[in-house]
Amino acid sequence: MFTKCCVVDTVEVCNRCHESSFLSSAKPRIQPAPSLLKALTGQTVTLPCVVQGEPSPEVTWFHNGLPVGLKNTTPLRIQQVSLNDQGTYQCVAKNSAGEETMEIKLEILGEYLQFTSSASK
């Protein structure tokens, strides 16, 4: 954002002018999402994390406290989930103005069976 600022004297004449740029910054905000997701073993799970902020926040994912996935990947997709994928996921958005974290608990239920139909002769 560019702003022109002038110093005005008593007769409202602009004595000195200068242009300057002010970089506005906004702490990251993460849109609310479900705090609990349930899936069957073998399914694909998508963990949402919609982030806003200025400058653009860097997004990091954690699973049970350990980094997971690639930086700045949202949403986080887990192909063919297993019991090992169960636990607490954190989406952390960080920029120069601050940081925000969102947690999603992933619960793995049972087995996902994919049925295919075959034509009988």
Secondary structure by P-SEA (a helix, b strand, c coil): cbbbbbbbcccccccbbbbbbbbccccccccccccbbbbcccbbbbbbbbbbcccbbbbbbbcccccccccccccccccccccccccbbbbbbbccccbbbbbbbbbbcbbbbbbbbbbcc
